[in-house]
Amino acid sequence: MNRADLALAAVLAVAALAGCTVADRTPPTPSEIAPVPPRPPAPPPSFTGPVLTPEGGCTGAVPGAAAEIEPGIGECELVRLKGRAPTDVLIGEGRAGREVQVLYTEPGAKELYFFVNNRLDRVVKS
């Protein structure tokens, strides 16, 4: 390449890049961000009565209404009917609300009681 070709290439490069250095452009306006409304407070629990603690104790006096273990009884009523503390208690929150699993180990078997909002939902025996 000779000097004339190099000079021409340099002039073309400067001309092409000249558009990138214009300073009279205004900066773009930032888009408006809509404020996020605060979350409403959580609704109160949809169950009543004493409930089990993770240690297997009850949070209040146990009603003596249930005569047998059947769907719909409360967590503490199960403990009263069984006559002893559970082997293990798992407490969590699900879509339905408070979910509790109560395990009793019996000789030769295990019984797992599932509660939803302080009401016995189902029993699994193995």
OpenMM code with the backbone's topology and positions (N, CA, C; nanometers):
from openmm import Vec3, app, unit

residues = "MET ASN ARG ALA ASP LEU ALA LEU ALA ALA VAL LEU ALA VAL ALA ALA LEU ALA GLY CYS THR VAL ALA ASP ARG THR PRO PRO THR PRO SER GLU ILE ALA PRO VAL PRO PRO ARG PRO PRO ALA PRO PRO PRO SER PHE THR GLY PRO VAL LEU THR PRO GLU GLY GLY CYS THR GLY ALA VAL PRO GLY ALA ALA ALA GLU ILE GLU PRO GLY ILE GLY GLU CYS GLU LEU VAL ARG LEU LYS GLY ARG ALA PRO THR ASP VAL LEU ILE GLY GLU GLY ARG ALA GLY ARG GLU VAL GLN VAL LEU TYR THR GLU PRO GLY ALA LYS GLU LEU TYR PHE PHE VAL ASN ASN ARG LEU ASP ARG VAL VAL LYS SER".split()
positions = [
    Vec3(0.0838, -0.1168, 0.0000),
    Vec3(0.0000, 0.0000, 0.0000),
    Vec3(0.0895, 0.1248, 0.0000),
    Vec3(0.0580, 0.2219, -0.0814),
    Vec3(0.1396, 0.3429, -0.0848),
    Vec3(0.0841, 0.4474, 0.0115),
    Vec3(0.1569, 0.5598, 0.0173),
    Vec3(0.1194, 0.6636, 0.1133),
    Vec3(-0.0165, 0.7241, 0.0822),
    Vec3(-0.0500, 0.7369, -0.0410),
    Vec3(-0.1783, 0.7971, -0.0791),
    Vec3(-0.2936, 0.7087, -0.0339),
    Vec3(-0.2757, 0.5778, -0.0494),
    Vec3(-0.3806, 0.4852, -0.0055),
    Vec3(-0.3972, 0.4891, 0.1460),
    Vec3(-0.2858, 0.4981, 0.2190),
    Vec3(-0.2926, 0.5060, 0.3653),
    Vec3(-0.3608, 0.6342, 0.4100),
    Vec3(-0.3307, 0.7439, 0.3450),
    Vec3(-0.3920, 0.8715, 0.3805),
    Vec3(-0.5414, 0.8675, 0.3536),
    Vec3(-0.5788, 0.8091, 0.2411),
    Vec3(-0.7205, 0.7983, 0.2072),
    Vec3(-0.7936, 0.7105, 0.3079),
    Vec3(-0.7318, 0.5997, 0.3490),
    Vec3(-0.7932, 0.5109, 0.4477),
    Vec3(-0.8082, 0.5813, 0.5817),
    Vec3(-0.7099, 0.6622, 0.6193),
    Vec3(-0.7174, 0.7355, 0.7457),
    Vec3(-0.8287, 0.8386, 0.7418),
    Vec3(-0.8429, 0.9092, 0.6294),
    Vec3(-0.9488, 1.0096, 0.6159),
    Vec3(-1.0854, 0.9426, 0.6223),
    Vec3(-1.1011, 0.8296, 0.5572),
    Vec3(-1.2292, 0.7582, 0.5602),
    Vec3(-1.2622, 0.7089, 0.7012),
    Vec3(-1.1606, 0.6621, 0.7736),
    Vec3(-1.1832, 0.6147, 0.9104),
    Vec3(-1.2254, 0.7292, 1.0006),
    Vec3(-1.1598, 0.8448, 0.9855),
    Vec3(-1.1956, 0.9616, 1.0668),
    Vec3(-1.3370, 1.0065, 1.0335),
    Vec3(-1.3730, 1.0067, 0.9075),
    Vec3(-1.5067, 1.0491, 0.8671),
    Vec3(-1.6127, 0.9525, 0.9206),
    Vec3(-1.5822, 0.8250, 0.9187),
    Vec3(-1.6784, 0.7254, 0.9669),
    Vec3(-1.6990, 0.7364, 1.1173),
    Vec3(-1.5917, 0.7660, 1.1891),
    Vec3(-1.6013, 0.7747, 1.3348),
    Vec3(-1.6472, 0.9115, 1.3833),
    Vec3(-1.6549, 1.0091, 1.2950),
    Vec3(-1.6949, 1.1441, 1.3351),
    Vec3(-1.8366, 1.1451, 1.3922),
    Vec3(-1.9224, 1.0609, 1.3441),
    Vec3(-2.0600, 1.0558, 1.3943),
    Vec3(-2.0694, 1.0049, 1.5366),
    Vec3(-1.9669, 0.9352, 1.5816),
    Vec3(-1.9689, 0.8793, 1.7171),
    Vec3(-1.9300, 0.9810, 1.8222),
    Vec3(-1.8759, 1.0944, 1.7824),
    Vec3(-1.8258, 1.1902, 1.8807),
    Vec3(-1.9127, 1.3133, 1.8918),
    Vec3(-2.0320, 1.3128, 1.8391),
    Vec3(-2.1198, 1.4293, 1.8476),
    Vec3(-2.1647, 1.4442, 1.9921),
    Vec3(-2.1499, 1.5652, 2.0483),
    Vec3(-2.1790, 1.5869, 2.1895),
    Vec3(-2.3112, 1.6585, 2.2123),
    Vec3(-2.3844, 1.6941, 2.1087),
    Vec3(-2.5066, 1.7703, 2.1297),
    Vec3(-2.6305, 1.6820, 2.1469),
    Vec3(-2.6127, 1.5536, 2.1629),
    Vec3(-2.7276, 1.4644, 2.1849),
    Vec3(-2.7703, 1.4735, 2.3303),
    Vec3(-2.8978, 1.4664, 2.3539),
    Vec3(-2.9478, 1.4661, 2.4917),
    Vec3(-2.9563, 1.3219, 2.5397),
    Vec3(-2.9285, 1.3013, 2.6661),
    Vec3(-2.9352, 1.1634, 2.7165),
    Vec3(-3.0800, 1.1144, 2.7174),
    Vec3(-3.0990, 0.9864, 2.7014),
    Vec3(-3.2356, 0.9338, 2.7023),
    Vec3(-3.2976, 0.9514, 2.8411),
    Vec3(-3.4270, 0.9728, 2.8416),
    Vec3(-3.4961, 0.9885, 2.9707),
    Vec3(-3.5196, 0.8501, 3.0314),
    Vec3(-3.4973, 0.8380, 3.1599),
    Vec3(-3.5194, 0.7067, 3.2223),
    Vec3(-3.6679, 0.6732, 3.2224),
    Vec3(-3.6964, 0.5477, 3.2036),
    Vec3(-3.8366, 0.5066, 3.2048),
    Vec3(-3.8879, 0.5135, 3.3477),
    Vec3(-4.0125, 0.5457, 3.3596),
    Vec3(-4.0703, 0.5558, 3.4932),
    Vec3(-4.1004, 0.4162, 3.5452),
    Vec3(-4.0650, 0.3955, 3.6688),
    Vec3(-4.0896, 0.2669, 3.7330),
    Vec3(-4.2081, 0.2847, 3.8263),
    Vec3(-4.3089, 0.2041, 3.8048),
    Vec3(-4.4277, 0.2120, 3.8896),
    Vec3(-4.3946, 0.1584, 4.0281),
    Vec3(-4.4365, 0.2280, 4.1329),
    Vec3(-4.4087, 0.1774, 4.2676),
    Vec3(-4.4868, 0.0491, 4.2937),
    Vec3(-4.4245, -0.0398, 4.3677),
    Vec3(-4.4880, -0.1667, 4.4021),
    Vec3(-4.5692, -0.1458, 4.5290),
    Vec3(-4.6989, -0.1763, 4.5253),
    Vec3(-4.7792, -0.1570, 4.6461),
    Vec3(-4.7372, -0.2558, 4.7544),
    Vec3(-4.7470, -0.2164, 4.8809),
    Vec3(-4.7086, -0.3086, 4.9883),
    Vec3(-4.8037, -0.4271, 4.9951),
    Vec3(-4.7505, -0.5402, 5.0415),
    Vec3(-4.8331, -0.6603, 5.0540),
    Vec3(-4.9308, -0.6421, 5.1695),
    Vec3(-5.0514, -0.6906, 5.1527),
    Vec3(-5.1456, -0.6825, 5.2647),
    Vec3(-5.0999, -0.7760, 5.3766),
    Vec3(-5.1384, -0.7470, 5.5001),
    Vec3(-5.0978, -0.8354, 5.6096),
    Vec3(-5.1573, -0.9744, 5.5922),
    Vec3(-5.0864, -1.0725, 5.6449),
    Vec3(-5.1325, -1.2113, 5.6342),
    Vec3(-5.2646, -1.2268, 5.7091),
    Vec3(-5.3570, -1.3052, 5.6531),
    Vec3(-5.4838, -1.3256, 5.7225),
    Vec3(-5.4610, -1.4052, 5.8510),
    Vec3(-5.5490, -1.3891, 5.9469),
    Vec3(-5.5331, -1.4660, 6.0703),
    Vec3(-5.5521, -1.6146, 6.0423),
    Vec3(-5.4998, -1.7016, 6.1284),
    Vec3(-5.5150, -1.8454, 6.1059),
    Vec3(-5.6622, -1.8845, 6.0975),
    Vec3(-5.6902, -1.9816, 6.0126),
    Vec3(-5.8289, -2.0239, 5.9927),
    Vec3(-5.8636, -2.1445, 6.0795),
    Vec3(-5.8017, -2.1562, 6.1964),
    Vec3(-5.8315, -2.2669, 6.2862),
    Vec3(-5.8359, -2.2143, 6.4286),
    Vec3(-5.8950, -2.2918, 6.5157),
    Vec3(-5.9052, -2.2531, 6.6558),
    Vec3(-5.8550, -2.3663, 6.7434),
    Vec3(-5.8388, -2.3357, 6.8695),
    Vec3(-5.7988, -2.4374, 6.9656),
    Vec3(-5.6496, -2.4459, 6.9821),
    Vec3(-5.6063, -2.5202, 7.0835),
    Vec3(-5.4625, -2.5354, 7.1067),
    Vec3(-5.3987, -2.6191, 6.9966),
    Vec3(-5.2719, -2.5922, 6.9710),
    Vec3(-5.1979, -2.6658, 6.8682),
    Vec3(-5.0704, -2.7221, 6.9297),
    Vec3(-5.0081, -2.8160, 6.8584),
    Vec3(-4.8850, -2.8781, 6.9064),
    Vec3(-4.7650, -2.7874, 6.8825),
    Vec3(-4.6694, -2.7971, 6.9729),
    Vec3(-4.5404, -2.7312, 6.9563),
    Vec3(-4.4452, -2.8321, 6.8921),
    Vec3(-4.3301, -2.7893, 6.8425),
    Vec3(-4.2348, -2.8853, 6.7840),
    Vec3(-4.1887, -2.9924, 6.8824),
    Vec3(-4.1980, -2.9650, 7.0124),
    Vec3(-4.1575, -3.0634, 7.1133),
    Vec3(-4.2690, -3.1624, 7.1462),
    Vec3(-4.3901, -3.1405, 7.0936),
    Vec3(-4.5011, -3.2317, 7.1182),
    Vec3(-4.5952, -3.1873, 7.2276),
    Vec3(-4.5723, -3.0713, 7.2875),
    Vec3(-4.6628, -3.0177, 7.3888),
    Vec3(-4.7727, -2.9352, 7.3250),
    Vec3(-4.8763, -2.9041, 7.4030),
    Vec3(-4.9883, -2.8247, 7.3531),
    Vec3(-4.9755, -2.6803, 7.3998),
    Vec3(-5.0287, -2.5890, 7.3212),
    Vec3(-5.0208, -2.4465, 7.3528),
    Vec3(-5.1309, -2.4011, 7.4468),
    Vec3(-5.2229, -2.4877, 7.4822),
    Vec3(-5.3324, -2.4492, 7.5710),
    Vec3(-5.4027, -2.5718, 7.6247),
    Vec3(-5.5142, -2.5467, 7.6929),
    Vec3(-5.5935, -2.6563, 7.7490),
    Vec3(-5.6546, -2.7386, 7.6364),
    Vec3(-5.6537, -2.8703, 7.6545),
    Vec3(-5.7030, -2.9613, 7.5508),
    Vec3(-5.8518, -2.9858, 7.5726),
    Vec3(-5.9344, -2.9592, 7.4718),
    Vec3(-6.0762, -2.9904, 7.4868),
    Vec3(-6.0968, -3.1413, 7.4881),
    Vec3(-6.1934, -3.1870, 7.5609),
    Vec3(-6.2190, -3.3306, 7.5708),
    Vec3(-6.3344, -3.3753, 7.4845),
    Vec3(-6.3551, -3.3116, 7.3705),
    Vec3(-6.4706, -3.3413, 7.2865),
    Vec3(-6.4558, -3.4707, 7.2072),
    Vec3(-6.3368, -3.5031, 7.1612),
    Vec3(-6.3186, -3.6210, 7.0755),
    Vec3(-6.3139, -3.7477, 7.1600),
    Vec3(-6.3861, -3.8505, 7.1133),
    Vec3(-6.3883, -3.9793, 7.1830),
    Vec3(-6.3016, -4.0824, 7.1129),
    Vec3(-6.2695, -4.0591, 6.9860),
    Vec3(-6.1851, -4.1515, 6.9108),
    Vec3(-6.1060, -4.0749, 6.8059),
    Vec3(-6.0026, -4.1410, 6.7541),
    Vec3(-5.9200, -4.0793, 6.6504),
    Vec3(-5.9942, -4.0919, 6.5183),
    Vec3(-6.0326, -3.9767, 6.4642),
    Vec3(-6.1076, -3.9728, 6.3386),
    Vec3(-6.0761, -3.8418, 6.2672),
    Vec3(-6.0990, -3.8359, 6.1366),
    Vec3(-6.0723, -3.7115, 6.0640),
    Vec3(-6.1481, -3.5943, 6.1264),
    Vec3(-6.0792, -3.4815, 6.1362),
    Vec3(-6.1409, -3.3606, 6.1893),
    Vec3(-6.1027, -3.3262, 6.3321),
    Vec3(-6.0432, -3.4206, 6.4073),
    Vec3(-6.0045, -3.3878, 6.5441),
    Vec3(-5.8826, -3.2968, 6.5431),
    Vec3(-5.8596, -3.2264, 6.6528),
    Vec3(-5.7461, -3.1354, 6.6632),
    Vec3(-5.6172, -3.2075, 6.6988),
    Vec3(-5.5070, -3.1362, 6.6813),
    Vec3(-5.3741, -3.1929, 6.7083),
    Vec3(-5.3605, -3.2364, 6.8541),
    Vec3(-5.4009, -3.1512, 6.9467),
    Vec3(-5.3869, -3.1836, 7.0890),
    Vec3(-5.4853, -3.2917, 7.1326),
    Vec3(-5.5988, -3.3009, 7.0641),
    Vec3(-5.6928, -3.4095, 7.0954),
    Vec3(-5.6307, -3.5449, 7.0614),
    Vec3(-5.5512, -3.5513, 6.9558),
    Vec3(-5.4820, -3.6754, 6.9213),
    Vec3(-5.3884, -3.7160, 7.0342),
    Vec3(-5.3108, -3.6217, 7.0846),
    Vec3(-5.2165, -3.6521, 7.1926),
    Vec3(-5.2926, -3.6992, 7.3166),
    Vec3(-5.4041, -3.6348, 7.3475),
    Vec3(-5.4850, -3.6767, 7.4627),
    Vec3(-5.5373, -3.8179, 7.4433),
    Vec3(-5.5866, -3.8494, 7.3243),
    Vec3(-5.6412, -3.9832, 7.2982),
    Vec3(-5.5319, -4.0896, 7.2964),
    Vec3(-5.4124, -4.0555, 7.2475),
    Vec3(-5.3022, -4.1525, 7.2453),
    Vec3(-5.2469, -4.1759, 7.3863),
    Vec3(-5.2581, -4.0779, 7.4743),
    Vec3(-5.2138, -4.0946, 7.6115),
    Vec3(-5.0654, -4.0722, 7.6346),
    Vec3(-4.9931, -4.0291, 7.5341),
    Vec3(-4.8499, -4.0016, 7.5501),
    Vec3(-4.8050, -3.9045, 7.4413),
    Vec3(-4.6889, -3.8459, 7.4644),
    Vec3(-4.6352, -3.7493, 7.3681),
    Vec3(-4.5948, -3.8199, 7.2389),
    Vec3(-4.6033, -3.7514, 7.1270),
    Vec3(-4.5623, -3.8125, 7.0002),
    Vec3(-4.4115, -3.8331, 6.9930),
    Vec3(-4.3710, -3.9239, 6.9050),
    Vec3(-4.2291, -3.9486, 6.8810),
    Vec3(-4.1643, -3.8284, 6.8136),
    Vec3(-4.2348, -3.7677, 6.7187),
    Vec3(-4.1813, -3.6526, 6.6462),
    Vec3(-4.2955, -3.5682, 6.5935),
    Vec3(-4.2706, -3.4373, 6.5812),
    Vec3(-4.3694, -3.3432, 6.5277),
    Vec3(-4.2988, -3.2530, 6.4274),
    Vec3(-4.3529, -3.2442, 6.3066),
    Vec3(-4.3017, -3.1526, 6.2036),
    Vec3(-4.4098, -3.0496, 6.1749),
    Vec3(-4.3745, -2.9223, 6.1846),
    Vec3(-4.4706, -2.8141, 6.1646),
    Vec3(-4.4233, -2.7292, 6.0478),
    Vec3(-4.5152, -2.6997, 5.9558),
    Vec3(-4.4813, -2.6172, 5.8407),
    Vec3(-4.6000, -2.5366, 5.7941),
    Vec3(-4.5750, -2.4561, 5.6923),
    Vec3(-4.6791, -2.3755, 5.6303),
    Vec3(-4.6896, -2.4156, 5.4846),
    Vec3(-4.8093, -2.4457, 5.4401),
    Vec3(-4.8330, -2.4812, 5.3010),
    Vec3(-4.9368, -2.3898, 5.2407),
    Vec3(-4.9828, -2.4229, 5.1221),
    Vec3(-5.0847, -2.3411, 5.0571),
    Vec3(-5.2142, -2.3390, 5.1360),
    Vec3(-5.2432, -2.4483, 5.2051),
    Vec3(-5.3674, -2.4561, 5.2813),
    Vec3(-5.3552, -2.3887, 5.4171),
    Vec3(-5.2348, -2.3549, 5.4606),
    Vec3(-5.2147, -2.2932, 5.5919),
    Vec3(-5.1190, -2.3765, 5.6743),
    Vec3(-5.1506, -2.3938, 5.8023),
    Vec3(-5.0652, -2.4702, 5.8934),
    Vec3(-5.0750, -2.6181, 5.8587),
    Vec3(-4.9598, -2.6821, 5.8396),
    Vec3(-4.9552, -2.8257, 5.8114),
    Vec3(-4.8644, -2.8918, 5.9137),
    Vec3(-4.9153, -2.9955, 5.9792),
    Vec3(-4.8418, -3.0628, 6.0860),
    Vec3(-4.8422, -3.2124, 6.0597),
    Vec3(-4.7264, -3.2745, 6.0799),
    Vec3(-4.7139, -3.4204, 6.0725),
    Vec3(-4.6743, -3.4694, 6.2110),
    Vec3(-4.7513, -3.5641, 6.2632),
    Vec3(-4.7267, -3.6179, 6.3967),
    Vec3(-4.6946, -3.7660, 6.3822),
    Vec3(-4.5783, -3.8065, 6.4327),
    Vec3(-4.5338, -3.9454, 6.4226),
    Vec3(-4.5433, -4.0133, 6.5584),
    Vec3(-4.6038, -4.1312, 6.5587),
    Vec3(-4.6035, -4.2198, 6.6751),
    Vec3(-4.5420, -4.3510, 6.6305),
    Vec3(-4.4426, -4.3977, 6.7035),
    Vec3(-4.3872, -4.5302, 6.6750),
    Vec3(-4.4482, -4.6276, 6.7745),
    Vec3(-4.5136, -4.7265, 6.7206),
    Vec3(-4.5760, -4.8325, 6.7995),
    Vec3(-4.4900, -4.9575, 6.7840),
    Vec3(-4.5018, -5.0529, 6.8733),
    Vec3(-4.4260, -5.1778, 6.8555),
    Vec3(-4.4602, -5.2432, 6.7212),
    Vec3(-4.3609, -5.2520, 6.6348),
    Vec3(-4.3791, -5.3162, 6.5049),
    Vec3(-4.4454, -5.2305, 6.3993),
    Vec3(-4.4760, -5.1051, 6.4289),
    Vec3(-4.5437, -5.0210, 6.3296),
    Vec3(-4.5164, -4.8733, 6.3576),
    Vec3(-4.5435, -4.7930, 6.2559),
    Vec3(-4.5356, -4.6476, 6.2697),
    Vec3(-4.6686, -4.5903, 6.2250),
    Vec3(-4.7110, -4.4859, 6.2928),
    Vec3(-4.8343, -4.4169, 6.2557),
    Vec3(-4.8004, -4.2702, 6.2326),
    Vec3(-4.8398, -4.2199, 6.1170),
    Vec3(-4.8134, -4.0808, 6.0813),
    Vec3(-4.9475, -4.0113, 6.0606),
    Vec3(-4.9696, -3.9060, 6.1376),
    Vec3(-5.0952, -3.8317, 6.1335),
    Vec3(-5.0695, -3.6968, 6.0667),
    Vec3(-5.1485, -3.6648, 5.9644),
    Vec3(-5.1345, -3.5399, 5.8894),
    Vec3(-5.2484, -3.4456, 5.9270),
    Vec3(-5.2121, -3.3260, 5.9717),
    Vec3(-5.3098, -3.2243, 6.0095),
    Vec3(-5.2975, -3.1047, 5.9169),
    Vec3(-5.4116, -3.0451, 5.8826),
    Vec3(-5.4160, -2.9207, 5.8068),
    Vec3(-5.5041, -2.8253, 5.8862),
    Vec3(-5.4471, -2.7118, 5.9247),
    Vec3(-5.5183, -2.6115, 6.0039),
    Vec3(-5.5827, -2.6714, 6.1286),
    Vec3(-5.5051, -2.7509, 6.2020),
    Vec3(-5.5447, -2.8104, 6.3299),
    Vec3(-5.6592, -2.9107, 6.3162),
    Vec3(-5.6737, -2.9719, 6.2023),
    Vec3(-5.7755, -3.0758, 6.1832),
    Vec3(-5.7084, -3.1965, 6.1182),
    Vec3(-5.7354, -3.3152, 6.1739),
    Vec3(-5.6771, -3.4380, 6.1196),
    Vec3(-5.7287, -3.4600, 5.9783),
    Vec3(-5.6354, -3.4705, 5.8848),
    Vec3(-5.6695, -3.4869, 5.7438),
    Vec3(-5.6614, -3.6328, 5.7020),
    Vec3(-5.5514, -3.7003, 5.7387),
    Vec3(-5.5371, -3.8416, 5.7025),
    Vec3(-5.4356, -3.9089, 5.7939),
    Vec3(-5.4398, -4.0426, 5.7942),
    Vec3(-5.3510, -4.1237, 5.8772),
    Vec3(-5.2833, -4.2257, 5.7871),
    Vec3(-5.1507, -4.2429, 5.8048),
    Vec3(-5.0756, -4.3442, 5.7307),
    Vec3(-5.0123, -4.4367, 5.8333),
    Vec3(-5.0454, -4.5654, 5.8229),
    Vec3(-4.9883, -4.6650, 5.9144),
    Vec3(-4.9005, -4.7587, 5.8336),
    Vec3(-4.7811, -4.7873, 5.8881),
    Vec3(-4.6911, -4.8790, 5.8166),
    Vec3(-4.6322, -4.9789, 5.9127),
] * unit.nanometer
topology = app.Topology()
chain = topology.addChain("A")
for resn in residues:
    res = topology.addResidue(resn, chain)
    for name in ("N", "CA", "C"):
        topology.addAtom(name, app.Element.getBySymbol(name[0]), res)
